[in-house]
């Protein structure tokens, strides 16, 4: 997969961009966030301002985008994050970005590896170290994992924070779990489904679980207060930046891309209602109960399904859902779900099979042929979230849950 990304996908992308005049800079999603944090902390500049956005474009793309050029990307790489992300990046604003870029490669790699045992602990599945390292290798070497790593997507940090919060809840360390959960809201669109589920779970037994809500609220209040001290009007600017972001990127959820706008909205609404029905039934279950593990898998699958963007890198959040389904195995599926389960296995394995095939073609002396098919490993980007959610929701049926627990 690494060879495919570096020697086939990226090289082919560079060739196409050179022919069409598409700019290419550092292409680090971290850069606009780091630059905004540096300019705010060191020089008191507004990270949401247009002049900062132009500087972000200059580093990310190599030049400022020109709307009159049809080949230029539409994503302006503005600082479209809650302002309190600057607190996480503050230790790095005094360093040049070349150094920060290298350091964050190791940080994101470490966080991704550490998220694996955390998710496994949250799902109450103890694996020997060789199998755990194998899971970590597969996550890092997947299309979503490697794309997130190459782009230095903060989704990897959010995935670690969510995994840590889930594992700590299962271990009964609710205060620390609430702190990590609050920090994960640096990407609110990825965090809010788990936040809402854990809020419902906490309220259902307030006396014994309230420390989770209290620590979450206190941490978020500290972050919001600190942000207001740095830039009082930042919430309005953040909301405006989000609106502009969706206007120029035209992001849609997976169901909207697959079925169209309104049918996709209906599918997403149905998925949300179905999930809410099951989660309401499980709200009183203990953190170590199998229904709590199933709820985590369901919420993360729902998150990837309904988030208004189809970037493959967000599918690293499918890891707990994939692990849950892999543990259940085909024997836990009734006859009518055997074929969907096999289709899911194929959608999961297809990117590795296709990248291996393209690598073989390239090494055999036909790199141009391999580059022509470089997008093939991304073909399951739309099918995997749909199949994963459908199979996880199917596990929610009482008889299936009992069979999976028995196995």
C-alpha positions in Angstrom: 0.0 0.0 0.0 2.9 2.4 0.8 4.5 1.7 -2.5 1.2 2.2 -4.3 0.7 5.5 -2.7 4.2 6.9 -3.2 5.1 5.4 -6.6 1.8 5.1 -8.3 -1.0 7.2 -6.9 1.0 10.3 -6.0 3.3 10.2 -9.0 0.3 9.9 -11.3 -1.5 12.7 -9.5 1.6 15.0 -9.9 1.8 14.2 -13.6 -1.9 15.1 -14.1 -1.6 18.3 -12.1 1.4 19.4 -14.0 -0.4 19.0 -17.3 -3.5 20.8 -16.1 -1.8 23.5 -14.1 -3.1 22.5 -10.7 -0.9 24.0 -7.9 0.8 21.7 -5.5 2.5 22.8 -2.3 3.0 20.9 1.0 -0.5 19.5 0.9 -0.5 19.2 4.7 -3.9 19.6 6.3 -2.0 20.5 9.4 -0.4 23.6 7.8 -3.5 25.9 7.8 -4.2 25.0 11.4 -0.6 25.5 12.5 -0.3 28.8 10.6 -3.5 30.2 12.1 -2.3 29.1 15.6 1.1 30.7 15.1 -0.2 34.0 13.8 -2.8 34.3 16.6 -0.4 33.4 19.4 2.7 35.2 18.2 1.3 38.1 16.3 -2.3 38.5 17.5 -3.7 38.1 14.0 -7.2 36.7 13.3 -6.8 33.1 11.9 -10.2 33.3 10.1 -9.3 36.5 8.2 -8.9 36.4 4.4 -5.2 37.4 4.5 -4.4 34.4 6.7 -6.4 32.2 4.2 -4.3 33.5 1.4 -1.1 32.6 3.3 -2.5 29.1 4.0 -3.1 28.7 0.3 0.4 29.8 -0.5 1.9 27.1 1.7 -0.7 24.3 1.0 -0.9 24.8 -2.8 2.3 26.6 -3.5 0.5 29.8 -4.6 -2.6 31.7 -4.0 -5.7 30.2 -5.7 -7.0 32.1 -8.7 -10.8 31.8 -9.2 -10.5 32.6 -12.8 -8.5 29.4 -13.4 -10.9 26.5 -13.9 -8.2 24.0 -13.0 -7.6 25.5 -9.6 -9.0 23.6 -6.6 -12.1 25.1 -4.9 -11.0 24.2 -1.3 -9.4 27.4 0.0 -7.8 25.7 3.0 -9.2 28.3 5.4 -8.9 28.0 9.2 -12.3 26.2 9.5 -11.8 24.8 13.0 -12.9 25.8 16.4 -10.5 28.3 17.8 -9.4 26.1 20.7 -7.5 23.9 18.3 -4.7 26.5 18.8 -4.2 25.2 22.4 -3.2 21.8 21.1 -0.9 23.3 18.5 0.6 26.0 20.8 3.8 24.0 21.7 4.7 23.9 18.0 4.1 27.5 16.8 7.7 28.5 17.6 9.1 25.9 15.3 9.5 26.1 11.5 6.9 24.1 9.6 9.5 21.7 8.1 10.3 20.6 11.6 6.6 20.5 12.7 5.8 18.5 9.6 8.4 15.8 10.5 7.5 15.7 14.2 3.8 15.4 13.4 4.4 12.4 11.1 5.7 10.5 14.2 3.0 11.9 16.5 0.1 10.9 14.2 1.7 7.5 13.5 2.0 6.9 17.3 -1.5 8.0 18.0 -2.9 5.7 15.2 -1.0 2.7 16.6 -2.1 3.5 20.2 -5.8 3.9 19.1 -5.9 0.2 18.2 -5.4 -1.3 21.7 -7.8 1.5 23.0 -10.6 0.5 20.7 -10.0 -3.2 21.4 -10.2 -2.4 25.2 -13.4 -0.4 24.6 -14.9 -3.4 22.8 -13.7 -5.8 25.5 -11.6 -7.9 23.1 -8.2 -8.9 24.4 -5.8 -9.9 21.6 -2.2 -11.1 21.9 0.4 -8.5 20.9 1.2 -10.1 17.5 -2.5 -9.9 16.5 -2.8 -6.4 17.9 0.3 -5.2 15.9 -1.2 -6.8 12.9 -4.4 -4.8 13.4 -2.3 -1.6 13.8 -0.4 -2.4 10.6 -3.6 -3.0 8.7 -5.1 0.3 9.9 -2.0 2.3 9.0 -1.7 0.4 5.7 -5.3 0.9 4.7 -6.4 3.5 2.1 -8.1 5.7 4.8 -5.2 5.4 7.2 -2.4 6.1 4.7 -4.3 8.9 3.1 -4.9 10.5 6.5 -1.2 10.1 7.4 0.0 11.5 4.1 -2.3 14.5 4.4 -1.5 14.9 8.1 -5.2 14.9 8.8 -6.1 15.7 12.4 -8.8 13.1 12.0 -6.1 10.7 13.3 -5.8 12.7 16.5 -9.5 12.8 16.9 -9.8 9.1 16.4 -7.2 8.5 19.1 -9.1 10.8 21.5 -12.4 9.1 20.8 -10.8 5.7 21.3 -9.2 6.8 24.5 -12.5 8.2 25.8 -14.4 5.0 24.9 -11.7 2.8 26.6 -11.7 5.0 29.7 -15.5 4.8 30.0 -15.3 1.0 29.9 -12.6 1.1 32.5 -14.7 3.3 34.7 -12.4 6.3 34.6 -15.1 8.7 33.6 -13.5 12.0 34.6 -10.5 11.5 32.3 -12.8 10.2 29.6 -14.8 13.4 29.7 -11.6 15.4 29.2 -10.6 13.5 26.1 -14.1 13.6 24.7 -14.1 17.4 25.0 -10.7 17.7 23.3 -12.1 15.5 20.4 -14.5 18.3 19.5 -11.7 20.1 17.6 -13.5 18.3 14.7 -17.1 18.5 16.0 -18.6 16.8 13.0 -16.7 13.6 13.9 -17.2 13.9 17.7 -20.8 14.8 18.2 -22.5 11.4 17.5 -20.4 9.8 20.3 -20.8 12.8 22.5 -24.6 12.6 22.1 -24.7 8.9 22.8 -22.5 9.1 25.9 -24.6 12.1 27.1 -27.7 9.9 26.8 -25.9 7.0 28.6 -24.8 9.4 31.4 -28.2 10.9 32.0 -29.8 7.5 32.2 -27.8 6.8 35.4 -26.8 10.3 36.5 -25.7 9.4 40.0 -23.0 6.9 39.0 -22.0 8.4 35.7 -22.3 12.2 36.2 -18.5 12.7 36.4 -18.3 12.0 32.7 -20.6 14.9 31.9 -19.1 17.2 34.5 -15.5 16.8 33.3 -16.7 17.1 29.7 -18.5 20.3 30.5 -15.7 21.8 32.6 -13.1 21.0 30.0 -15.2 22.4 27.1 -15.9 25.5 29.2 -12.2 26.1 29.8 -11.5 25.7 26.1 -14.3 28.1 25.1 -13.4 30.7 27.7 -9.7 30.6 26.7 -10.7 31.0 23.1 -13.0 33.9 23.9 -10.1 35.6 25.7 -7.9 35.3 22.6 -10.6 36.2 20.1 -14.0 37.2 21.5 -15.9 37.0 18.2 -14.5 33.6 17.1 -17.8 31.6 17.2 -19.4 33.9 14.6 -16.3 33.7 12.5 -16.1 29.9 12.8 -19.7 29.4 11.7 -19.1 31.7 8.7 -16.0 29.8 7.8 -17.9 26.5 8.0 -20.6 27.9 5.7 -18.1 29.1 3.2 -16.2 25.8 3.4 -19.3 23.8 2.5 -20.1 26.3 -0.3 -16.8 26.0 -2.1 -16.2 22.3 -1.4 -19.8 21.1 -2.0 -19.3 18.3 0.5 -22.0 15.6 0.8 -22.5 12.5 2.9 -22.0 9.1 1.4 -25.8 8.4 1.0 -26.1 11.7 -0.8 -23.3 10.9 -3.3 -24.7 7.4 -3.9 -28.4 8.1 -4.1 -28.7 11.8 -4.8 -29.4 14.7 -2.5 -33.0 14.1 -1.2 -32.9 10.3 -1.3 -29.5 10.4 0.4 -31.0 12.7 3.1 -33.8 10.2 3.7 -31.4 7.3 4.0 -29.3 9.3 6.5 -32.4 10.2 8.5 -33.5 6.6 8.5 -30.1 5.5 9.7 -30.1 8.1 12.4 -33.6 7.1 13.6 -32.8 3.4 13.5 -29.6 4.0 15.5 -31.5 6.2 18.0 -34.0 3.5 18.6 -31.4 0.9 19.5 -29.3 3.3 21.5 -32.3 4.3 23.5 -32.8 0.7 24.5 -29.2 0.3 25.5 -28.9 3.5 27.5 -29.0 1.8 30.9 -26.5 -0.9 30.1 -23.2 -1.0 32.0 -20.1 0.0 30.1 -18.7 -3.5 30.1 -21.9 -5.0 28.6 -21.9 -6.4 25.1 -24.6 -3.9 24.1 -22.3 -1.1 25.0 -19.6 -2.4 22.7 -22.2 -2.8 20.0 -23.4 0.8 20.6 -19.8 2.0 20.1 -19.6 0.1 16.8 -23.0 1.5 15.7 -22.2 5.1 16.6 -18.9 5.1 14.8 -20.4 3.5 11.7 -23.2 6.1 11.8 -20.6 8.9 12.1 -18.8 7.9 8.9 -22.1 7.4 7.1 -23.8 10.8 7.9 -20.8 13.1 8.2 -21.1 15.7 5.3 -17.9 14.7 3.5 -16.7 11.6 1.8 -13.0 11.9 2.3 -11.6 8.4 2.7 -9.4 9.5 5.6 -12.5 9.8 7.8 -13.1 6.1 7.5 -10.3 5.4 10.0 -13.3 5.8 12.4 -14.8 2.6 11.0 -12.1 0.6 12.8 -14.2 -0.3 15.9 -17.1 -1.3 13.6 -14.9 -3.4 11.4 -13.3 -5.1 14.5 -16.8 -5.8 15.9 -18.0 -7.4 12.7 -14.7 -9.3 12.2 -15.0 -10.7 15.7 -18.6 -11.8 15.1 -17.6 -13.5 11.9 -19.8 -15.1 9.2 -21.1 -17.8 11.5 -23.0 -15.2 13.5 -24.9 -14.1 10.5 -28.3 -15.5 9.5 -28.6 -17.0 6.0 -30.0 -13.8 4.4 -27.0 -11.8 5.6 -24.3 -14.2 4.4 -24.0 -12.6 1.0 -23.9 -9.0 2.4 -21.3 -10.1 4.8 -19.1 -11.6 2.0 -19.7 -8.4 0.0 -18.5 -6.4 3.0 -15.4 -8.6 3.3 -14.6 -8.0 -0.4 -15.1 -4.3 0.0 -12.8 -4.3 2.9 -10.1 -6.4 1.1 -10.4 -4.9 -2.4 -8.1 -1.9 -1.8 -5.3 -4.1 -0.7 -5.8 -6.6 -3.5 -6.0 -3.8 -6.1 -2.9 -1.9 -4.7 -1.0 -5.2 -4.7 -2.0 -5.8 -8.4 -1.0 -2.3 -9.4 2.3 -2.6 -7.6 3.0 -5.9 -9.4 2.2 -4.2 -12.8 4.4 -1.3 -12.0 7.3 -3.4 -10.9 6.9 -5.6 -13.9 7.8 -2.7 -16.1 4.5 -1.0 -16.9 4.3 2.0 -14.5 2.2 4.0 -16.9 -0.4 1.2 -17.0 -0.4 1.1 -13.2 -0.8 4.9 -13.0 -3.8 4.7 -15.4 -5.6 2.5 -12.8 -4.4 4.4 -9.7 -7.9 5.3 -8.5 -9.1 1.7 -8.4 -8.2 1.1 -4.7 -10.5 4.0 -3.9 -13.6 2.3 -5.5 -14.9 0.9 -2.2 -14.9 4.3 -0.5 -18.7 4.7 -1.0 -19.7 1.0 -0.5 -17.8 0.2 2.7 -19.6 2.7 5.0 -23.0 1.6 3.8 -22.2 -2.1 4.1 -20.6 -1.6 7.5 -23.5 0.3 8.9 -26.0 -2.1 7.5 -24.3 -5.1 9.1 -23.7 -3.4 12.4 -27.4 -2.4 12.6 -28.3 -6.0 11.8 -26.2 -7.2 14.8 -28.5 -5.1 16.9 -31.3 -7.5 16.5 -31.6 -9.5 19.8 -31.1 -12.9 18.3 -28.0 -11.8 16.3 -26.5 -10.2 19.4 -27.0 -13.3 21.4 -25.4 -15.5 18.7 -22.4 -13.2 18.5 -22.0 -13.2 22.3 -22.1 -17.0 22.3 -19.4 -17.2 19.7 
